[in-house]
Structures are given as C-alpha cells and as structure tokens.
Amino acid sequence: MNLQKELILPCGAKLQNRIAKSAMSENMSPRHNDPTNALIHAYQRWADGGAGLLVTGNVMVDRKAIGEPGNVIVDDKTNVGLLRQWAAVVKDTGLHIWPQINHPGRQALGAINKDVVAPSAVRTKVKGMSALFKQPRALTESEIIAIIDRFGNSAAISKDAGFTGVQIHGAHGYLVSQFLSPLANQRKDQWGGNLENRARFVLEIYRNIRAKVGPDFPIGIKINSADFQRGGFTEEESMEVVQLLSAEGIDLIEISGGTYEQPAMIGAGQKKSTQEREAYFLDYVKKARKLVQTPLMLTGGFRTVATMEKAIADGELDIVGLARPFTLHPDLPNHIFDGSLTRLEIPTPKTGIKALDTSGFVDTMWHEIHIARLGEGKVPNPKLSAYSVIGHNLSATLKKLVFGRSIFQRATKK
C-alpha cells in the first residue's frame, strides 16, 4: 500500500508512513495554558492509532496573544515538564509529533487579549461574530522582529522537550497569513506592499527557527492555497511563496485554504462541486508539484482510501493529511492499513441557523468535544447533536474566558 511507504524529509528525518493527523483546535488547556492530562491522553490514543505524523493544534508563542482561551502556550520553559510528557506519546515508536506554533495577530478573541496586534490596523470581520474581535493596532518593526524571535524560541523549547519537529501555522487568517494578505497587510515599509515584502515575515520566521534548532530538525508549514477573498492572498502568490520556502530548505509544506472570514478549509464558501468532491485543494497541489520537489501534504476533504492511494501513487502529494476523521476514528491509520476501513463517513452537525452553520464554528466545536471525549477515555458519539454541543461549549467557554482573563492579568504583571 502506497500509504504505508516511508518518506525521507529534506533534513534527513524519516516519516514511517504517508498519513498525518493534521492540526485541530483542541482548546483543552484553560487554567494555565499548559498541556493537560486529558490533552496528552488524546494524543496517546492517536499515537497508538499509527499515524506517521501527529501535528498538534495551535501552540501560542506569546501568552499575551492567545487565539483561544484553551490554547497551549510555549513562550518560556516553565511548562517544559508537561511538554515532555506530551512529546513522549511517540517515544520509541518512530512516529513524529510536531507542535503547530502560531501567533493569532488580529484573529484573537477580544475578551482575553487586551492588546491585539496585526500587520495593519484592519479588523477581522466574521459575519454575525465580528464583535468578538477587537480593532487591532499595527505592529512596530521592533515588535515584528520580537515575534519572529518568539517563533524560534518556541521551536527551540519544543525540541528540548522531545518533540520531533515543528510546524509554522501560516494559514487560516492567523498572523503569518495576515502578513501575506494584501487585505490584512497594508504596510508601506519592508514588511508590506509587494509579495517579496509581504513574504519577508514568514521567511524570517523559518530562518530564525532553523538557526535555533539546527539542520537536522524538521520544520514544516501550513499555508493557504488562497484566502478565497476578493483582493486577498491569491493562488498565484501562494505558488510563489511555496517556491521561496522550498528554496530555503523547508521540510514539509501542508496546503490548506481560507480564513475565519471565509472558512474554505472546511468547504464553506466553495463551489458545490468542490465541496462534494474529495481533496478540496488537489488541483492546487498538482500545480505546486510541478514547481517544487519539497514534500507536500494535503489536508481537507479526503474520504476514501482509494483517492488517498491514487494521490500518493500519482506523485501528486507525499502526505495525506486528515483532521476531523481522527476525532471519530482515533485508530484510523491502523484500520486503513489492515483494510477494515475504506471510506470515512463524517457527520456535519447542523443547527438550521445559516449564519452558524456556514461559519464553521459549530462544526469546530463538535469536533473539539470529541477530542475531549478521547482525552477522557470515552468513545466517539457520531450522533451528538449540534445544539447539545453549543450548550456544552457556552458553559465551557465562560469558564475558559475567566481563566484566560486571570492568565492575562498574571502575564501583564510580569
């Protein structure tokens, strides 16, 4: 089976197979933003499931800039003991676990972030939910350089804790994605304007990380194929950035697309034909493959093993990324390899309220609950209703916001 073939990354590290658990928001670490026992247990379940690569959900590089109240934060070594326990889920297995390191920029909840920053003072606008996001202020150049260094710092701490690589989150409307977007980045200095300037931020992040972790440690990135917004980051620009990253020597490029404002990564806002077919961004990957030899990972829409196998066999991509299927099938790779699973049936929870159902938030919350169930040792419940999820998450979010505020208060007193 092609999916069982190993892959050697440019840095020399080996992935045992071609299936990766792509990043999902776990939102399970509210009290001190450390890895919790439940979070670690969920990853132990996935490690036992046999994926060659596990990519974690958002790991924030600065506790003063939090995307969600339950994000893990790695900006110093105070939680390195828990990080080591988290990384140890793959110990002696040959499998990989990479934290997805991130800064939210303007895409940060106002309730837990006093000072929201972005490339430019352009506010996040999500239909029906814009009030959750504050007006950001534009970063100074010294602050930009400091954030670049924070990415490198988080990567170095992650390596010391035993993680086997890191992934830069450069997609879905977070800070790296904001710098790449001409809608979010309206700067007139060396960090904005033409694509060369807008791409400077992500290239400097990669260089800073590489300098801190050395040549043999895998560094990947998740990047948008496009923002799917008029006037935003285009497919042509994305192709150019992919080539720039490839020339730098990056080890793995994961392709996705969209932002909170246009969540194409879950199919929202895309043509019906795109939503109904498998592998939302496969056409993009086929074009990118002609431009670079860097290993490519595609996440979004895969539902049959036959399609996954063919994509690998045809050389269109190197790694099949699966995210939400892992919440219902934690042993997914093992079941694919033994032939007991050939098609993935993933429910789409609906409230009947269009603004909620098309935003992607209900779907995200539904899968967050299933990650929590894995962490608690429970079995998945594919019949869980959308409304029960909303009720559960409203209660949980209120608690997380309270903890998030207290964390912010402690951070600002330092």
C-alpha positions as CSV (number, residue, x, y, z in Angstrom):
1,M,0.0,0.0,0.0
2,N,1.4,3.4,-1.0
3,L,0.1,5.0,2.2
4,Q,2.4,2.7,4.2
5,K,5.6,3.7,2.4
6,E,8.2,5.7,4.4
7,L,9.2,9.3,3.4
8,I,12.6,10.9,4.0
9,L,12.3,14.6,4.6
10,P,14.9,17.1,3.2
11,C,16.5,17.3,6.7
12,G,17.0,13.6,6.8
13,A,14.2,12.7,9.2
14,K,12.0,9.7,8.3
15,L,8.3,9.5,8.4
16,Q,7.1,5.9,8.7
17,N,4.0,6.3,6.6
18,R,2.1,8.8,4.5
19,I,-0.8,9.5,6.9
20,A,-0.7,12.6,9.1
21,K,-3.1,13.8,11.7
22,S,-3.4,17.5,10.7
23,A,-3.9,20.2,13.3
24,M,-7.2,20.7,15.0
25,S,-8.2,23.1,17.7
26,E,-8.3,21.2,21.0
27,N,-8.9,24.2,23.3
28,M,-8.3,21.9,26.3
29,S,-5.8,23.9,28.5
30,P,-7.6,26.8,30.1
31,R,-6.2,27.1,33.6
32,H,-2.5,27.8,33.0
33,N,-2.4,27.1,29.2
34,D,-0.2,24.0,29.9
35,P,-0.8,20.6,28.3
36,T,-3.3,18.8,30.4
37,N,-3.5,15.1,31.2
38,A,-6.6,14.9,29.0
39,L,-4.9,16.5,26.1
40,I,-1.9,14.2,26.5
41,H,-4.2,11.2,26.7
42,A,-5.9,12.2,23.5
43,Y,-2.6,12.3,21.7
44,Q,-1.6,8.9,23.2
45,R,-4.8,7.5,21.6
46,W,-3.7,9.0,18.2
47,A,-0.2,7.8,18.6
48,D,-1.5,4.3,19.2
49,G,-3.5,4.7,16.0
50,G,-0.4,4.6,13.9
51,A,-0.2,7.9,12.0
52,G,3.3,8.7,10.8
53,L,2.9,12.3,11.8
54,L,0.8,14.0,14.5
55,V,0.5,17.8,14.2
56,T,-0.9,19.4,17.3
57,G,-3.4,22.2,17.4
58,N,-2.4,25.8,18.0
59,V,0.5,26.3,20.3
60,M,0.9,30.0,21.0
61,V,4.3,31.7,21.0
62,D,3.2,34.6,23.3
63,R,0.9,34.4,26.3
64,K,-0.1,38.0,25.6
65,A,-1.6,36.9,22.3
66,I,-3.9,34.0,22.6
67,G,-6.2,32.7,19.8
68,E,-8.5,30.8,22.1
69,P,-8.6,30.6,25.9
70,G,-7.7,26.9,26.0
71,N,-4.6,27.1,23.8
72,V,-1.3,25.7,25.0
73,I,1.3,28.4,25.3
74,V,5.0,27.9,24.9
75,D,6.9,31.1,25.4
76,D,9.3,30.0,28.2
77,K,10.4,26.8,29.9
78,T,8.0,26.9,32.9
79,N,5.9,24.0,31.4
80,V,8.7,22.0,29.9
81,G,7.9,19.0,32.1
82,L,4.4,18.7,30.8
83,L,5.6,19.3,27.3
84,R,8.0,16.4,27.7
85,Q,5.1,14.2,28.7
86,W,3.1,15.3,25.7
87,A,6.0,14.7,23.3
88,A,6.7,11.3,25.0
89,V,3.5,9.8,23.5
90,V,5.5,8.8,20.4
91,K,8.6,7.7,22.4
92,D,10.3,4.5,20.9
93,T,7.6,4.3,18.2
94,G,9.5,6.0,15.4
95,L,6.4,8.2,14.8
96,H,6.6,12.0,14.8
97,I,4.8,14.7,16.8
98,W,5.1,18.4,15.8
99,P,3.6,21.3,17.7
100,Q,1.9,23.8,15.4
101,I,3.4,27.1,16.6
102,N,1.3,30.2,16.0
103,H,0.5,33.8,16.8
104,P,-3.1,34.9,16.2
105,G,-2.5,38.5,15.3
106,R,-5.9,40.3,14.7
107,Q,-7.7,36.9,14.8
108,A,-7.7,36.9,18.6
109,L,-10.7,37.0,20.9
110,G,-11.0,40.4,22.4
111,A,-12.3,39.1,25.8
112,I,-8.9,37.6,26.6
113,N,-6.5,39.9,24.7
114,K,-6.1,43.5,25.8
115,D,-3.6,44.5,23.1
116,V,-4.5,43.0,19.8
117,V,-1.8,43.5,17.1
118,A,-1.6,42.9,13.3
119,P,0.4,43.9,10.3
120,S,-2.0,46.8,9.9
121,A,-5.0,48.2,11.8
122,V,-7.5,46.1,9.8
123,R,-10.2,44.4,11.9
124,T,-11.3,40.8,11.5
125,K,-14.9,40.6,10.2
126,V,-16.8,37.4,10.6
127,K,-20.5,37.5,9.7
128,G,-22.5,37.7,12.9
129,M,-19.4,37.4,15.1
130,S,-17.3,40.4,14.4
131,A,-17.9,41.8,17.9
132,L,-15.7,39.0,19.3
133,F,-12.7,40.6,17.6
134,K,-11.1,43.9,18.6
135,Q,-9.7,46.6,16.4
136,P,-6.0,45.7,16.2
137,R,-3.1,48.2,16.2
138,A,-0.3,47.9,13.6
139,L,2.9,46.3,14.8
140,T,6.1,48.3,15.1
141,E,9.1,47.0,13.3
142,S,10.8,46.1,16.6
143,E,7.7,44.2,17.6
144,I,7.7,42.3,14.3
145,I,11.3,41.2,15.0
146,A,10.5,40.2,18.5
147,I,7.6,38.0,17.3
148,I,9.9,36.3,14.8
149,D,12.3,35.5,17.6
150,R,9.4,34.2,19.7
151,F,8.6,31.6,16.9
152,G,12.3,30.5,17.1
153,N,12.2,30.4,20.9
154,S,9.0,28.2,20.9
155,A,10.6,25.8,18.4
156,A,13.8,25.5,20.4
157,I,11.8,24.8,23.6
158,S,9.7,22.2,21.8
159,K,12.9,20.5,20.5
160,D,14.3,20.4,24.0
161,A,11.0,18.9,25.3
162,G,11.3,16.0,22.9
163,F,9.1,17.0,20.0
164,T,10.4,15.7,16.7
165,G,9.7,18.8,14.6
166,V,7.6,21.9,14.4
167,Q,5.0,23.3,12.0
168,I,4.6,27.0,11.4
169,H,0.9,28.0,11.1
170,G,0.9,30.2,8.0
171,A,-2.7,29.7,7.0
172,H,-6.3,30.3,8.1
173,G,-6.0,34.0,8.7
174,Y,-3.6,34.0,11.6
175,L,-0.6,36.4,11.8
176,V,1.7,34.8,9.2
177,S,-1.3,34.6,6.9
178,Q,-2.2,38.2,7.7
179,F,1.3,39.4,6.6
180,L,0.9,37.5,3.3
181,S,-2.6,39.0,2.6
182,P,-2.8,42.4,0.9
183,L,-6.2,42.9,2.6
184,A,-4.8,42.5,6.1
185,N,-1.3,43.9,5.4
186,Q,-1.4,47.4,4.1
187,R,2.0,48.4,5.3
188,K,4.3,50.7,3.3
189,D,7.6,49.5,4.7
190,Q,9.8,46.4,4.0
191,W,7.1,44.2,5.6
192,G,4.3,45.2,3.2
193,G,3.4,46.1,-0.3
194,N,4.7,43.7,-2.9
195,L,4.8,40.0,-2.4
196,E,8.5,40.0,-1.7
197,N,7.9,42.3,1.3
198,R,4.8,40.5,2.5
199,A,6.6,37.1,2.4
200,R,9.6,38.5,4.4
201,F,7.9,37.8,7.7
202,V,7.4,34.0,7.1
203,L,10.9,33.6,5.6
204,E,12.5,35.3,8.6
205,I,10.5,33.1,10.9
206,Y,11.8,30.0,9.1
207,R,15.4,31.3,9.2
208,N,15.1,32.1,12.9
209,I,13.8,28.7,13.8
210,R,16.4,26.9,11.6
211,A,19.2,28.8,13.3
212,K,17.9,27.8,16.7
213,V,17.1,24.1,16.1
214,G,19.9,23.1,13.6
215,P,19.9,21.4,10.2
216,D,18.5,18.0,11.2
217,F,15.3,19.1,12.9
218,P,12.1,19.0,10.7
219,I,10.4,22.3,10.1
220,G,7.1,22.4,8.2
221,I,4.5,25.0,7.4
222,K,0.8,25.1,6.8
223,I,0.0,27.6,4.1
224,N,-3.1,28.8,2.3
225,S,-3.6,27.9,-1.4
226,A,-5.6,31.1,-1.3
227,D,-7.6,33.2,1.1
228,F,-10.8,32.9,-1.1
229,Q,-11.5,36.6,-0.6
230,R,-11.6,39.3,-3.2
231,G,-8.3,41.3,-3.1
232,G,-6.7,38.7,-0.7
233,F,-3.8,36.3,-1.0
234,T,-4.1,34.6,-4.4
235,E,-3.2,31.2,-5.7
236,E,-0.5,32.7,-7.9
237,E,1.0,34.5,-4.9
238,S,0.8,31.3,-2.8
239,M,2.7,29.4,-5.5
240,E,5.5,32.0,-5.4
241,V,5.7,31.7,-1.6
242,V,5.8,27.9,-1.8
243,Q,8.8,28.2,-4.2
244,L,10.5,30.7,-1.8
245,L,10.1,28.3,1.2
246,S,11.2,25.4,-0.9
247,A,14.4,27.3,-1.9
248,E,15.1,27.9,1.8
249,G,15.0,24.2,2.5
250,I,11.8,23.7,4.4
251,D,10.9,20.1,5.1
252,L,7.1,19.8,4.5
253,I,4.5,22.1,3.1
254,E,0.9,21.5,4.1
255,I,-1.7,23.0,1.8
256,S,-5.0,24.3,3.1
257,G,-7.0,27.5,2.4
258,G,-9.4,30.1,3.8
259,T,-9.7,32.2,7.0
260,Y,-12.2,32.8,9.8
261,E,-13.8,35.3,7.4
262,Q,-14.0,32.7,4.6
263,P,-13.5,29.1,6.1
264,A,-12.7,27.3,2.9
265,M,-10.7,24.7,4.9
266,I,-13.9,23.0,5.9
267,G,-15.6,23.5,2.5
268,A,-17.5,26.7,3.4
269,G,-17.8,29.3,0.7
270,Q,-16.5,27.0,-2.0
271,K,-18.5,25.9,-5.1
272,K,-20.9,22.9,-4.5
273,S,-18.8,20.8,-6.9
274,T,-15.7,21.5,-4.8
275,Q,-17.5,20.6,-1.5
276,E,-18.8,17.4,-3.0
277,R,-15.5,16.1,-4.4
278,E,-12.7,14.7,-2.3
279,A,-9.5,16.7,-1.5
280,Y,-10.6,20.3,-1.8
281,F,-7.2,21.7,-2.8
282,L,-5.9,18.9,-5.0
283,D,-5.8,21.0,-8.2
284,Y,-3.5,23.4,-6.4
285,V,-1.2,20.7,-5.2
286,K,-0.9,19.3,-8.8
287,K,0.3,22.7,-10.0
288,A,2.7,23.1,-7.0
289,R,4.2,19.7,-7.6
290,K,5.4,20.9,-11.0
291,L,7.2,23.8,-9.3
292,V,8.9,22.2,-6.2
293,Q,10.2,18.9,-5.0
294,T,9.7,19.7,-1.3
295,P,7.3,17.1,0.2
296,L,3.7,18.3,0.0
297,M,0.9,17.4,2.4
298,L,-2.7,18.0,1.5
299,T,-5.5,18.3,4.1
300,G,-9.2,18.8,3.5
301,G,-11.9,16.6,2.0
302,F,-10.3,13.1,1.7
303,R,-13.0,10.5,2.3
304,T,-11.9,7.3,0.5
305,V,-8.7,5.3,0.8
306,A,-8.8,4.7,-3.0
307,T,-8.4,8.5,-3.5
308,M,-5.7,8.8,-1.0
309,E,-3.8,5.9,-2.5
310,K,-4.1,7.3,-6.0
311,A,-2.9,10.7,-5.0
312,I,0.3,9.2,-3.5
313,A,0.8,6.7,-6.4
314,D,0.5,9.5,-9.0
315,G,3.1,11.6,-7.2
316,E,0.7,14.5,-6.7
317,L,1.4,14.7,-3.0
318,D,3.6,13.0,-0.4
319,I,1.4,13.0,2.8
320,V,-2.3,12.7,3.2
321,G,-3.5,15.0,6.0
322,L,-6.6,14.0,7.9
323,A,-8.0,16.0,10.8
324,R,-11.7,15.6,11.7
325,P,-11.9,12.0,10.8
326,F,-9.4,11.3,13.6
327,T,-12.0,12.5,16.2
328,L,-14.3,9.7,15.3
329,H,-11.7,7.2,14.3
330,P,-8.6,7.5,16.6
331,D,-7.2,4.3,15.2
332,L,-7.7,5.5,11.6
333,P,-4.3,4.6,10.1
334,N,-4.2,1.1,11.5
335,H,-7.7,0.4,10.2
336,I,-6.8,1.8,6.8
337,F,-3.6,-0.4,6.7
338,D,-5.4,-3.6,7.7
339,G,-8.2,-3.0,5.1
340,S,-11.0,-2.7,7.6
341,L,-11.8,0.9,6.7
342,T,-12.1,2.1,3.1
343,R,-14.4,5.1,3.4
344,L,-14.8,7.8,6.0
345,E,-18.3,8.9,6.9
346,I,-18.1,12.2,8.9
347,P,-21.3,13.8,10.1
348,T,-21.8,17.6,9.5
349,P,-23.6,18.9,12.6
350,K,-26.3,21.5,11.7
351,T,-28.4,23.9,13.8
352,G,-30.6,25.1,10.9
353,I,-29.3,28.6,11.5
354,K,-27.4,29.6,8.4
355,A,-25.1,32.1,9.9
356,L,-23.9,29.5,12.4
357,D,-23.8,26.5,10.1
358,T,-21.8,28.3,7.4
359,S,-19.3,30.0,9.8
360,G,-17.6,26.7,10.7
361,F,-17.8,27.4,14.4
362,V,-20.4,24.7,15.2
363,D,-18.5,22.1,13.3
364,T,-15.3,23.1,15.1
365,M,-17.0,22.9,18.5
366,W,-18.5,19.5,17.7
367,H,-15.1,18.0,16.9
368,E,-13.5,19.8,19.9
369,I,-15.9,17.9,22.2
370,H,-14.9,14.6,20.5
371,I,-11.2,15.3,21.2
372,A,-12.2,16.0,24.8
373,R,-14.0,12.6,24.9
374,L,-10.9,10.9,23.7
375,G,-8.9,12.6,26.4
376,E,-11.4,11.4,29.0
377,G,-11.2,7.8,27.7
378,K,-14.7,7.9,26.2
379,V,-15.8,6.6,22.8
380,P,-16.9,8.9,20.0
381,N,-20.6,9.7,19.6
382,P,-21.3,10.5,16.0
383,K,-25.0,11.2,16.9
384,L,-24.1,14.1,19.2
385,S,-26.5,17.0,18.3
386,A,-25.3,20.4,17.3
387,Y,-27.4,22.1,20.0
388,S,-26.0,20.0,22.8
389,V,-22.6,20.9,21.6
390,I,-23.4,24.6,21.7
391,G,-24.8,24.4,25.2
392,H,-21.8,22.5,26.4
393,N,-19.4,24.9,24.8
394,L,-21.1,28.0,26.0
395,S,-20.6,26.8,29.6
396,A,-17.0,25.6,28.9
397,T,-16.1,28.8,27.1
398,L,-17.3,31.0,30.0
399,K,-15.0,29.1,32.4
400,K,-12.1,29.3,29.9
401,L,-12.6,33.1,29.5
402,V,-12.5,33.5,33.3
403,F,-9.2,31.6,33.4
404,G,-8.0,33.4,30.3
405,R,-8.5,36.8,31.9
406,S,-6.7,35.7,35.0
407,I,-3.8,34.4,32.9
408,F,-3.7,37.7,31.0
409,Q,-3.6,39.6,34.3
410,R,-0.8,37.5,35.6
411,A,1.2,37.9,32.4
412,T,0.8,41.7,32.3
413,K,2.1,41.9,35.9
414,K,5.4,40.2,35.0
